[in-house]
Structure formats: structure tokens, C-alpha cells
Amino acid sequence: MTAPSTALAPSGHLAARPTGGPLVLRWTMFLVVGFPAYLVLEPMGASGGVAQLLALVLLGFWLASAVFGRFSLWEFRHPARVGMMVWFLVSLLSYASLMAGMSGTSTVVERASADRWLLLLVAGIGLTLSVTQCLLTREDVRRAVGWMLAGASASGLVAALQFTTLTNPVDWIATFLPGFQDNGSGTPFQPRGSFTRVAGMTMHPIELGVVSSMLLPLSIWWGLFSTWSKAWRRWVPAAMLAICCVATVSRSAMLGLVVSAAVMIPYLPRTARRWALVAAPTFLIVLFVAIPGMVSTLFGTATAGSSDPSITARTDDYPLAWTLLVQQPVFGYGPGTWMPVNAMDIFDNEYLFTAVTMGVVGLAGLVIYLLVPALASMLAGRYAPDPELRLLAGSVAAAMFVALVSSAAFDSMSFNTFALLVPIFVGLAGTVWLLVLQHHNQTPGIERSTGDHSNPQEIRR
């Protein structure tokens, strides 16, 4: 493991840092998507996921480096960090309200759930801070993203095996991992029409579809600009992520693909845009031939409307959510505390879930958390000096907009892979912002860039 001193190098010591950031960061990015989310270390319980624990270690490294003066807390400022801090602050306020009894009576189980939710949030903050702090060059980003996409490819392979064989390789993997247990939160298989949709290494097929559509634009950027190995190998992650989107048989995945394409395609180089126009219909034709009935099932799923029970179950949640919100409108009942006995009362909508558990303050904080990095990345992409950085910015913006839109389709922040992947993209939004700012300030490295990084006017100079 790389020492924290090299992970969080002070200004002027860029050469001492390993390319791609410290090894612990790269492994964490790999494991966020490349390790079964519902396998946890038995003594740690539900908060014992490997990626979450490593993210907490990263936060410890970051804090230790700050305390010992390895960098200034005011360095690496960017708009996405502001969104992260707003989300953290409103979460703390809701948590404090719960623990102080201001949210009404609560049970031991509910308070423990709030503790787990807060630990997951803090782990995400560790990822965001470490990604921006450690990935200071394009080559850093290429290498670290390559690790993350390798994890996504592994999850894609598991999803492909689940879809074709209707067996779960995770059960086999678990036999080689002493000390780990299934915490019971996973749903590897779920029927949808004549198919069985799968979850890969995530907790649920919807989560796999959303995560895959978030990562797909970044995999295209990596395929175009990575210098690793042969060209065909660089496109394996994109192919595996496309397979994941299909294998989930999910409206959320299709919605995510539409959103990511709408945001990313304008940032593609001209030749790549033309190839995209060819690749999309070609993929549908191959899908139609290779998996009979899949295209019609996807189309029927997307156009089902009120005839689909899964849609009506979501719309039926609104009256209950409004009733609960009126009772605790400011800070809600406490983060992560909504655990209804009736499964029909589960909020498959993160915005409803947040409004009930964290009130209007928490709901506003969530929107800021997801929207600010998306807008900041789009702005950075507008002023990026070259196609590679422009597409990287567009890919990050696409991922954040997918997260923003898809959160209306499921309680996204309750799913570990999604909840840890979003902070990585928030950190990448900061890296992109600072790389563009570095170019316009003509400084030798991000560490030595000056000015208020949270001010978009800096980019215009």
C-alpha cells in the first residue's frame, strides 16, 4: 500500500507521487464496482463492505495529511466540493435532530440505521476528497479510471454469466472469502417479462443499470484516449457496460443511456460523433438478432405507463410521502430511518425518501450535491483546451446527470455501489475543473494554481 505521504503530496512535490494516485485509492475505485456489494466482513456488519472501509481509510489519510500540514485545507477548491459540503452539513443537521429527539421518538434499530447511513456518507466524502487531491494530471485520471473500469468489467462478466446461465457466480466467489458474509441485501435475480434481469455485483438490477449507464460515457472517453495496450482491449469495458445495461432489462438503465447520450455526445470529437450515430442502431440490430424478444421487451417496459405495477407502486407513494413530510418538514425523521413493515410503503424514489427522512433541507441538499458537479463539469468542458479534456468533462457531467435523473426511479443513496460511485464522480468533477483552470492560469501543476477555484469566472480568464 502506498504511504499517505505520497498520496497527498504537498505543493511542488508532484514528481514524488505515483501515477494514478496511491494504490489504496486505485484499489478502492476498483472494489466500488468490482466486488459484491452485499458481501461484508462479518464482525463489521452492514457497514463492513471492503470499498466502504477503504474509503474511510482514505479519509483518515486525508485528515492526517491536513493535520500535519501536508497541504492547506483551502487548496483544491472547486464547485463540486461546495455541493459535497452542503450535503454533508444538512445530513449532520438531520442526524443531530434525530439523536436529540427533535424528530420524535426513535427506536434503537432506527438510530443504528442512521449511524450506518452516516458512515456511508463519510466514506463517500473520503473518496471525493482523495480523488481530487490525488488525481492531478490526465495520466493520473487515465490510470485510476482504468482500475475502476476493470472492476466494472468484472461486474459485467458476472452479470453476463447470471443472465445466460441463471446462476450466481458471487455464491462461488464467497466460498473463497473467509470472514465475509452475505448481509441479505442483494437481489441478484428478478423476473421481467420473459427474461430474468440480473444485478451483477451490485445489490439490485436497477442499481446495476444506473451504475452502468453512469460509467459508459467514461469508458468511451477511456477507450478513445487511453494509451494502455491494444485498441480493442481499451473498448472491453464499454462493451461489458453495454451488456450490463441490457442484462438488467431496466427502464432506469434505458433512461440513463438516453440522458448520458444527450449530455455526452456534444462533447465527442467530430469523428467519434459520427461513429456514435452508426454504433447505436448497429447495437440494436445485434441485440435484436442475438437475444430474440429483448428489443420488444425493452420497448414494452419503457412504454408500459400506468399498466405496469412497478410504476403505479411508485406513484402511489406520493400521498404517504406528503403526509409524513408535513409532520416533520424541516429535518425529517432522520437519515436512513424509514423502514416500513409493509413493502409497498418503501419509497422507490430517492427524492421522496430524502424528503421524508431529512425534510426539505435534506432534499435541497441532495439536489445541490448532484446538480452542482454536473453543471460545473459542463462549464469546464466548454472552456477545455482540447478534445480529451472536453470529453472527460462531458463524461463526468453525463454521469452526474444520470445520477440526478435516475434517483427519481429508486432510493439510490441506500445502495452502496451507487452511493460510493457518485462521490468518485464528484471528485473527478473537481479534477476536471482544476485541470481546465490550470490551463487558463498557465501554472505548472494543480497544486500551484491560484485564485478562487469555486468561482466560474476564473475559467473564463
N, C-alpha and C positions, 0 to 999 in steps of 0.2 A: 504494500500500500504506500502511495506517495505521501510524504510528510506534509502536514498542513502548511508548513512554511513555504513550500514550493507551490501549493495550491493557491494561496492567497498572497502572491508576491507583492511587495511594496512598489511604489512608483520607481521607475528606472531600472527594474530588475526583470524585464520581460524575458531576457535570454535564459534566466535560471529556471524558467517554468517548463514543464513538459508539454509538448504539443498535444492539444486536445484536452487540456486541463488535467487535474490529478486523476490517478487511476480509480480512486474511490468514486469520483463523480461519474466517470465513464461507466463503471460497473452499475452504479445506481440508475443511470439512464437506461442501460440495457435491461436491468431487472424490473423496472417500472412496467415494461410491456412484455418482457421475455420470461417472466416467472409467474406461475399460477397465483393469482391474486388471493385465492381463498385458502392457500396453504400458509399457515402461520407457525411460528415457534411456540410449542405447547406451553412453556412457562409464561409467555407474554400475553397469551390470549388473543383477542381480536386485533390488538394493536401490534402484533408480532410479525407482520409482513416484512420480508427482507428488505424490500425497497424503502419502506417507510422507516425502518430502523437506520438504514444507511443515510437516508435524508436527514434524520435527526443528528447523526454523527457529523454530517456536513455542516449543519447549523452550529454544532459545537465548535468545529474548526473555525468557522467564520467568526463566531463570537470571541474565541480565544485570540485570533489574529487581531481583532479590533481592540481588545483589552490591552494587548501587548504592543499596540502601536504599529502594527504592520501596515496599516492603511488608515485613512481618515474615513469616518462614517459618512462624510459628505461627498466622498468620491463615488463615481459610477452612478450619479443621479440620472434618472430618466423618468418619463411619464408613467411607464408601467409600474415602477416601484411605488409611485403615489397611489395607484389603484390597489396594489397589494396591501399597502399600509392602511388604506381606508377599510378594506375588507377585514383586515386583522383587528382594527380598532372596534368596528361595530360588532364583530364576533365576541371580542372581550367584554364589551358592554352587555351584550345579551347573556353571556356566560355569568358575568358578575350579578346580573339581575336575577338569574336562576338561583345561584348559590346564596344570595341574600334574602331569598324568599319573596322578592318583589313580583315574581311571575306566578305566584300562587304556590300551593303545596306541590311537592315533587317527591317521587319515590327514590330509593337507593338505586334502582335499575336505571331510572331516567338520568340521575346525576352521573352515573357511571358511563352512560351513553354519551352525555355531553363531554365528559373527560376524553373519551375516545375520539370524538369529533374534533375537539380542540388539538389533540395530539397530531391528528392527520393534517390539520390546518398548519400547525407549526412545522411539521415535516415539509410541507409544500413551500413554506417560506424559506426554509433551508435550501431547497432546490433552486428557487428563484434567485436568491442572493448569490449562491455558488455559481450558477450558470453565467450570470452577468459578470461576476468577479473573475472567473477563471477562463472564459472563452473570449479572448481579447483580439483574436485575428481570424481571418477567414479559414485558415488551415485548422485552427482550433475547432471552429464550428464544424468543418467538414469531418474531422476525425470523431468528435464527440457524437455528432448526428449519425455517423456510420455505425457506432456502437448501438445507439438507440434503434436504428433501423434493422440491425442484426437481431435484436430482441423481438422486434415486430415481425420479422420473417420467421422466427422460431414459433411465435404465436400463430402466424398464418399457416405454418406447416401442421401444427396441432389442429387448427380449425379445418384444414383440408382433410385430414385423417378422420376427424369427427364426422364431417359431412359425408364422406364416401363410405366409411365402414360402420358408422353409428356406434363406435366405441370411443372411450375417452382415454387418450394416452396419458393424461395427467394422473390417473389412477396408477399407471405403471411407473411414472416418474416418482410419485410419492413413496413408493417402496424403497427407493434408493436415497431417501432423505430422512434419516433417523432424527427424531426430535421435532419433526413437523407434523401437524395435524390439519385436517380439513375442518375449518370453522363453521361449515354448514351454510355459508352464504352464497355458494356457487350454484348456478343453473346452467350446466353445460349443454343441455338439450331442451328444445321446446318445439312442439309441432306448429307448423304454419302451412295451411293448405295441404298439398300432397307431399310437402317436404318437412324435414326436421332441421330447424335452424340451430346454429351452434355458437358457442361462446369463446372458443379458443382457450387462452389462458386468462381471460377476464372473468368477471362474475356473472355476466348475462349477455345474451346475443345482442341486445340493444347497445350495451356498452361497447362490445367489440365493433359493431358497425360504426358508431360515432367516433371511437378512437381511430379506427382505420381511415375514415374519411378526413380526420384531422391530420393524420400523418402522410396521406397520399401526396398532397402538394409538396411537402418537404422531401419526400422520396423522389419526386420528379426533379426538384432542384438538385438533389444529390446525384441523381443519375446523369444530369447534364454537365455538372461542374466538378464532380469528384474526380480526383486523379488516381483513385485506387484501382488497381488490377485492370482486367479487360472490360470493355464497354458492356458486354452482355451481363457480366456479373453485377455491374452497378445498377442494373434495372430489375434484378431479382426482388428487392424489397417492394418496388412499385407493383410488380406482378402479384406478390403474395398479399399485399394490402388490397388489391382489387379482388382477389379471391375471397378475402375476409368479408368484404362488403357484400359479395354475392351470397356467401355461405350463411350470413345472418338472416337473409330473407326479411330485411327490416326496412320499414318506412323511414326510420331515423337515419339509416345508412344512405338511402337514396336522397333524402333531404340534405344530408351532409355533403354528398357528392355534388349536388346542384349548387349549394352555397359555396363550396370550395372552388368549383369551376368558375362560377361567376366572379369571385374575388380574384383568383389567381391568374386566369387566362390573360387579362390585360397586361400583366407583368411579364408574361413569357416573351422571349425573343421572337422575332417575326417568323423565322423558320419553324420554331417549336410550336407556335400558334397554328400554323398550317398543319403540322403533324397531328396536333390535338384534334383538329376538325376531321382528320382521317381516322384517328385511333378510336374515337368514341363510337361511331357506327360500326366499325370493324369489331370492336369488343362485343357489341350487342349481337352481331351476326354469329360470332363464335359461340357466345353464350346460348343463343337460340339453338344452334346445331349440337353443341356438346351436352347441354342439360335440357332435354325436352320438357317443356312446361314451365321452366323457370321464368322466362320473359313474361308470359301471361300471368303467372303468379305474382310477380313483382308489380306488374301493371294493375292487377286486380287489388293488390294490397294498397297501392298508392291511391286508388280511386274509390275505395270502399265507402268512405264517408260515414254517415251515421249508421249504416248497416253493419259496421264492424264493432263488436262488443268492446274491443280494446280502446276504441275511440270514445264510445259513449261512456265507458267507465271513467275516462279522464274528464270529460265534460261534466259528468255528474258530481265531480269533486268540488266544483266551484261554490255551490251553496254552503257546503260544510266548511270550506276554507274561509269564506266570508264571515260565517258565524264565529269561528274561532279567532279570526283576526280582530273583529270588533271587541272581543273580550280582552285581548292583550295586544293593542295596536302598535305600541312603540317598540318594545324589545322582544315580543313574542313569549313563548313558553320556555325558551331555552334551546340552544343549538343541538340538533340531533335527538331531541326528546320525544318526537311524535312517533309512538309505537302502538298503533291501534290494534285492538283484538280482532276486528273484522278486516280481512284483507282487502275488501272493497273500499275501505277508507284510507288506504295507502295513497299518498299523493304522487302520481307518476308525472310530476311536473316540479322541477326544482324551484321555480318561482313561487308556486303555491306553498311548497314545503318550507321555503325560506321565510315567506310572509307569515306563516303560522308559527314557526319556531323562533324567528328572530325579528318579527314585526316589520313595519315599513322602513325602519332604519336599516335593518339587515337586507331587505330587498333592494334598497337603493345601493347599499354597499356591494352586493353581488353584481348588479348591472355595471357599476363603475369598474369593478375588478375585471370583468370580462370585456367590456367595451373599450376602455382606455388603451390597453395594449394593442387591440385591433386597429383603432384609429391612429395610434402613434406609428405603428408599422406601415400603414398605408401612406402616412405623411413622409416617413423616412424613405419608402420606396419611390415616392415622387421625386425626391432630391438625390437618390442614389446615383453614384457616378458611373456605373457600368451595369451590364445586364445581369451579372452574377449576384451582386448585392441587391439589385432591384427585385429579382425573382425571390431571393431569400426573404426580403421584406414582405413581398406579396404572399409567400407561402405561410409565414408566421401570421399575417393578417387573416388569411383564409382559415387557418386552424382556429384562431380565436373567434372568428365569426361563426364557424361551425359549432364551437362550444356554446356561444351565446344563443344561437337558434335552437340547437338540439336540447338544451336544458329545459325547454318547454315540453319535451317529449318524455323525459324520465327524471327521476330525482338524482341528478348527475353527481352531485357532491357527496353522495352516500356511497359511491362506487370508487374503490381505491385506485384503480388504474386511471380513470378519468381525473380524479381529484389530485393525483400526483403528476399526471401528464400536463395539465393546464399550467401549473407553476413553471414547468420546463419551458413552455412556450412564452410565458410572461418574461422569464429570464432571457430567452432568445430575442424577444421584442426589445429588451434593454440593450443587448449586444448589437443588434442591427442599428438602433438609434445612435449608439455611441460610435459605431464604425462610420456611419454617414457623417456624424458630427466631426469625427476625427479628420475625415477627408476635407470638409469645408473649413475646418480650423487649421489644416495643414500641420498637424502635430505628429511627432514620430511614433506615438502609441496612445492607446486609450487611456493609460494611466496618467498621461501628462496633458490630456485635453482639459481645457479651461472653460469657464463660463457656467452659466446655469443650464444644466443638461435637461431640466424639466421644461424649458421654455422653447416651444416650437420655432420661435423667431431665430434661434441660434442656427437652425438648419438652413435657413434661407440665406445666411451670410456666405 
